Amino acid sequence: MADSRPTPLVQVRVIADPDHAQVLIADVAQRARQLLGPDVDIRTQTRSARRAGYVRLYLTATRRENP
């Protein structure tokens, strides 16, 4: 079965303490919107990191598909 998800334009992973990670990923998301334009979906996901007190935060930007 083929994967129907669009190919990501940008993928970013940030590993930091939760507050710092949120600030960094918000800045990256804002810059991605400016650079890639309005027809881009930006998704974030937070997961725990191996290091205590840290998180892994992922950002993925993909082009919106026309219905």
HELIX and SHEET records of a PDB file:
HELIX    1   1 PRO A   18  LEU A   36  1                                  19    
SHEET    1   A 3 VAL A  10  ALA A  16  0                                        
SHEET    2   A 3 VAL A  55  ARG A  63 -1                                        
SHEET    3   A 3 VAL A  40  SER A  48 -1                                        
END                                                                             
